[in-house]
Structures are given as C-alpha cells and as structure tokens.
C-alpha cells in the first residue's frame, strides 16, 4: 500500500501480526480517487481479545471491497487449509494476486508462489512487483483503476488517510519496537500518545509504551536505559522524516496487566474505532 500511495503510512517488518488496525490510504488524481484499505492478516488461533478484534478488521474488508488485492511474497507460509482461501473463493469482486519482493527473490521462487496461489483461488490478474524499487507498481495501479466502479469522491483530494498524525507517530514507535525487540516483547506492547505539542519548527511528543507484565517493562527499558534510548533515537528519525520537521520525543513505559484481553483497555487504544 505504501508503494501505491507513495507514502509510508503502514509500518512494515518481517514479523507476523505487524498490522493491528484497519488503515485507509487515499490516492487522488484528476479523474479518480482510490481508497486502499490495509488490514491485519487473519490470526488462525486468536488467543487474545486483541486478536479477535484484528480478525474483525480483516473480515470487514470482505464486505465492502470493490477489488480485493492479496499481497504475498516467496517467504509466505500459507497452506491449502488456511481459512483465508475459502473466503477469497467466495468473493464475487475482482481479485488480484500481487507477489512482492521481485528484487530479492529468484524468478523460480516467485513462480512457485504464483502456481501455489492460482491452484487455490481463481484470480483475475497476477502482478509481480518490487514495492521497494517500484517495479511493476505503475502497471498494478493502472489495473486497479480499470477495475474500480464509478462513484463519488469521498475525501478531499489532499487527504492521504482517515487517520491523524498521532496515530502514525504511535505506529512508528511500535514499528521500531518490532524491529529492536525479540520474542514476546513486541506483541505485548501498545503505544499511546500522551501529549503532542505542535510547533513551527519542532513538535514535542510524549508517548507511553504499555506492556502486559512487569517483567516486560525492565526489558523495554534495558540496563541503564540503553534499550529505550536506542528505541527513542530510531523512532524519532522515522517521525521526523514523516512530519518533515524536528521532533523532541519522550518515551515512558507503564504496565497495564493483560491489556490484550481487557475490553476497556482495547477500546482506549482505539480498537473499536476502525
């Protein structure tokens, strides 16, 4: 999605369950407007209330999509019994298979992915792309435009998303948590912007990282604060690139026991407003 709208709106990591929310990205031209919906992947065995909400966001796209785009790559682990496959088969809207990372994977492996998926689902078109190098992306976009029905303009043409800067700032911090921490830590963390003071040349941001257990707090902070300092530097660089200005970023860690299964906490983190 980032490559299609030419903006870094969704965090990208190699870890599963990176996307938690449904994010709308808006691409407008002189004679078109496309609203892309980026959703979490389906969690096969939802262990937490958070997982069940993520699955609800995923399934919502099957109700309102005009074109369904499945983005995968040669590193995917899908099997024939994956619950996503019968859902895709039942869809009556055009379906596109997009195989990414053309720049990193030999053509033989790309073709293996194509063969696997086309055995399972009758796609209307197949695209091989490199989102990083933008190879194949213009052709994909033109195909999407050709398949969309005519309709009204839903958003102002200068609007890029249905989300505000606070949301993307929190996501960038969470993205760096996914990059810098291992095992359970990234999945036990949620980021909330506690204060956001905009200035002409400098934004001051205070963010709270919530963890599910007390032992996780010490890991996020690290010995003598080294881990959270490294996190703050990396996240600040991402945020400054996104906002186009300098940022003063403060990070704090708090424990909210078992927040992933607490309905009130999940609502407070925005998991009922997608």
Legacy VTK file of the C-alpha trace (Angstrom):
# vtk DataFile Version 3.0
C-alpha trace
ASCII
DATASET POLYDATA
POINTS 274 float
0.000 0.000 0.000
2.845 2.399 0.815
4.241 1.985 -2.697
0.856 2.586 -4.330
0.171 5.855 -2.497
3.878 6.836 -2.349
3.697 7.487 1.390
4.900 5.454 4.379
1.560 5.055 6.131
1.756 1.420 7.240
4.621 0.048 9.284
6.476 -2.810 7.615
8.512 -5.511 9.351
9.287 -9.165 8.685
7.384 -10.215 11.820
3.822 -11.557 11.714
0.921 -9.501 13.074
2.696 -6.232 12.344
-0.549 -4.542 11.269
-3.166 -4.307 14.020
-5.619 -1.719 12.740
-7.513 -1.187 9.519
-5.875 1.800 7.845
-7.367 3.678 4.915
-4.987 5.349 2.483
-6.346 7.713 -0.150
-4.873 8.238 -3.590
-6.461 11.006 -5.686
-5.841 12.074 -9.257
-7.534 14.399 -11.695
-10.219 11.885 -12.597
-10.053 9.249 -9.852
-9.901 8.581 -6.145
-8.890 5.198 -4.752
-9.330 4.301 -1.085
-6.962 1.492 -0.119
-7.775 -0.500 2.995
-4.793 -2.145 4.693
-5.935 -4.734 7.233
-4.271 -7.163 9.630
-3.754 -10.708 8.448
-6.143 -13.301 9.832
-4.912 -14.829 13.084
-5.579 -18.571 12.842
-5.768 -19.208 16.578
-6.787 -15.967 18.313
-5.512 -16.222 21.877
-6.441 -12.700 22.978
-9.276 -10.258 22.597
-6.843 -8.164 20.561
-6.523 -10.993 18.026
-10.291 -11.307 17.723
-10.594 -7.579 17.025
-7.805 -7.787 14.435
-9.685 -10.610 12.719
-12.840 -8.493 12.705
-10.932 -5.703 10.942
-9.660 -8.211 8.372
-13.093 -9.659 7.686
-14.664 -6.219 7.314
-12.783 -5.723 4.052
-14.627 -8.692 2.544
-17.900 -6.796 2.998
-17.077 -3.513 1.289
-14.191 -4.073 -1.147
-14.688 -3.308 -4.854
-11.375 -5.008 -5.671
-9.566 -7.490 -3.425
-5.760 -7.477 -3.545
-3.809 -10.289 -1.929
-0.195 -9.234 -1.376
2.260 -12.030 -0.660
5.881 -12.991 -1.336
8.140 -16.020 -1.600
8.560 -16.133 2.173
4.867 -16.655 2.944
3.783 -19.706 4.951
0.233 -20.129 3.683
-1.139 -23.649 3.402
-4.117 -25.026 1.460
-6.210 -25.231 4.648
-5.733 -21.553 5.542
-9.136 -20.003 6.412
-8.401 -17.082 4.096
-8.643 -19.260 0.992
-12.367 -20.155 1.096
-13.155 -16.521 1.867
-11.318 -15.420 -1.253
-13.014 -18.086 -3.368
-16.461 -16.851 -2.370
-15.748 -13.217 -3.272
-17.509 -12.016 -6.396
-15.426 -8.838 -6.845
-12.238 -8.851 -8.978
-9.295 -10.450 -7.185
-5.644 -9.607 -7.833
-2.651 -11.642 -6.736
0.366 -9.422 -6.053
3.692 -11.165 -5.423
6.176 -8.738 -3.897
9.985 -8.701 -3.466
10.781 -9.291 -7.106
14.136 -7.602 -6.406
15.134 -10.103 -3.719
13.837 -13.476 -4.884
14.746 -15.574 -7.951
12.050 -15.799 -10.604
11.746 -19.535 -9.985
10.580 -18.964 -6.409
8.230 -16.187 -7.476
6.641 -18.578 -9.966
6.265 -21.227 -7.272
4.217 -18.780 -5.211
2.097 -17.892 -8.239
1.471 -21.560 -9.013
0.501 -22.319 -5.432
-1.990 -19.495 -5.121
-3.583 -19.935 -8.533
-4.319 -23.565 -7.632
-6.258 -22.362 -4.618
-8.007 -19.191 -5.837
-9.208 -18.038 -9.304
-7.535 -14.642 -9.544
-8.482 -12.168 -12.273
-4.903 -10.963 -12.708
-1.420 -11.609 -11.341
1.209 -8.934 -10.730
4.851 -9.422 -9.812
6.295 -6.304 -8.188
9.082 -4.838 -6.132
7.470 -2.341 -3.789
10.928 -1.145 -2.742
12.085 -0.370 -6.275
8.570 0.410 -7.602
8.967 -2.231 -10.319
5.541 -3.252 -11.622
3.747 -0.808 -9.325
2.510 1.592 -12.076
1.045 -1.352 -14.010
-0.673 -2.627 -10.873
-2.152 0.787 -10.187
-3.486 1.089 -13.739
-5.141 -2.305 -13.437
-6.772 -1.362 -10.139
-8.108 1.843 -11.694
-9.572 -0.087 -14.624
-11.441 -2.470 -12.308
-12.992 0.065 -9.949
-16.619 1.135 -10.474
-17.502 4.772 -10.927
-18.529 6.548 -7.768
-18.430 9.803 -5.814
-15.337 11.408 -4.287
-15.429 10.539 -0.600
-12.464 12.555 0.694
-10.775 15.889 -0.064
-8.135 15.390 -2.739
-5.291 16.487 -0.454
-6.214 13.992 2.278
-3.933 10.949 2.491
-5.629 8.871 5.189
-8.531 8.646 7.603
-6.008 8.741 10.454
-4.344 11.679 12.221
-0.623 12.284 12.799
-0.875 10.982 16.377
-1.864 7.546 15.095
1.043 7.339 12.657
3.524 8.581 15.263
2.395 5.834 17.661
2.648 3.267 14.861
6.196 4.361 14.014
7.249 3.859 17.622
5.583 0.442 17.637
7.288 -0.376 14.343
10.682 0.238 15.918
9.695 -1.909 18.904
9.029 -4.722 16.432
12.436 -4.148 14.861
14.515 -3.817 18.027
12.970 -6.296 20.469
12.511 -10.046 20.159
10.249 -12.864 21.287
7.064 -11.799 23.072
8.012 -8.182 23.823
6.764 -6.512 20.577
3.415 -8.312 20.799
2.922 -7.324 24.435
3.444 -3.611 23.700
0.948 -0.927 22.750
1.861 2.720 22.186
-0.314 5.685 23.082
0.472 9.362 22.518
0.057 11.101 25.854
0.880 14.647 24.703
1.510 16.263 21.339
2.561 19.916 21.157
2.974 21.212 17.626
5.456 23.974 16.895
6.528 25.762 13.765
9.911 24.021 13.631
9.689 21.483 16.454
6.988 19.107 17.704
7.145 17.889 21.295
5.715 14.406 21.745
5.310 12.295 24.862
4.416 8.637 24.288
3.612 5.836 26.698
4.544 2.252 25.893
2.193 -0.119 27.688
3.335 -3.650 28.440
1.307 -6.592 29.714
3.575 -7.695 32.573
6.042 -6.085 34.972
8.958 -8.202 33.772
8.481 -6.779 30.275
8.929 -3.211 31.483
12.541 -3.848 32.510
13.303 -5.417 29.129
11.862 -2.485 27.180
13.891 -0.007 29.257
17.060 -2.089 29.261
20.073 -1.864 31.537
20.673 1.776 32.499
18.018 2.771 29.940
20.104 1.743 26.935
17.325 -0.129 25.123
14.700 2.598 25.355
17.280 5.217 24.380
18.053 3.264 21.221
14.322 2.925 20.553
13.793 6.652 21.013
16.551 7.577 18.558
15.274 5.215 15.850
11.628 6.208 16.316
12.444 9.932 16.317
14.234 9.596 12.985
11.188 7.909 11.434
8.814 10.505 12.865
10.923 13.441 11.692
11.046 12.010 8.173
7.262 11.602 8.217
6.453 15.050 9.653
9.194 16.931 7.828
10.367 18.727 10.963
12.393 18.179 14.125
10.839 16.245 16.991
11.527 16.106 20.703
10.359 12.643 21.765
9.882 11.375 25.316
9.140 7.710 25.936
7.747 6.196 29.138
6.887 2.587 29.944
3.877 1.578 32.029
2.389 -1.763 32.978
-1.229 -2.481 32.176
-1.776 -6.073 33.178
-3.186 -8.288 30.427
-4.323 -5.347 28.307
-4.684 -7.617 25.264
-7.683 -9.293 26.902
-9.148 -6.230 28.618
-12.051 -4.736 26.658
-11.778 -1.311 28.295
-8.065 -1.072 27.526
-8.600 -2.193 23.929
-11.268 0.475 23.417
-8.931 3.060 24.904
-6.258 2.038 22.409
-8.667 2.591 19.532
-9.537 -0.975 18.629
-13.251 -0.240 18.347
-12.985 2.835 16.128
-11.859 1.359 12.808
LINES 1 275
274 0 1 2 3 4 5 6 7 8 9 10 11 12 13 14 15 16 17 18 19 20 21 22 23 24 25 26 27 28 29 30 31 32 33 34 35 36 37 38 39 40 41 42 43 44 45 46 47 48 49 50 51 52 53 54 55 56 57 58 59 60 61 62 63 64 65 66 67 68 69 70 71 72 73 74 75 76 77 78 79 80 81 82 83 84 85 86 87 88 89 90 91 92 93 94 95 96 97 98 99 100 101 102 103 104 105 106 107 108 109 110 111 112 113 114 115 116 117 118 119 120 121 122 123 124 125 126 127 128 129 130 131 132 133 134 135 136 137 138 139 140 141 142 143 144 145 146 147 148 149 150 151 152 153 154 155 156 157 158 159 160 161 162 163 164 165 166 167 168 169 170 171 172 173 174 175 176 177 178 179 180 181 182 183 184 185 186 187 188 189 190 191 192 193 194 195 196 197 198 199 200 201 202 203 204 205 206 207 208 209 210 211 212 213 214 215 216 217 218 219 220 221 222 223 224 225 226 227 228 229 230 231 232 233 234 235 236 237 238 239 240 241 242 243 244 245 246 247 248 249 250 251 252 253 254 255 256 257 258 259 260 261 262 263 264 265 266 267 268 269 270 271 272 273
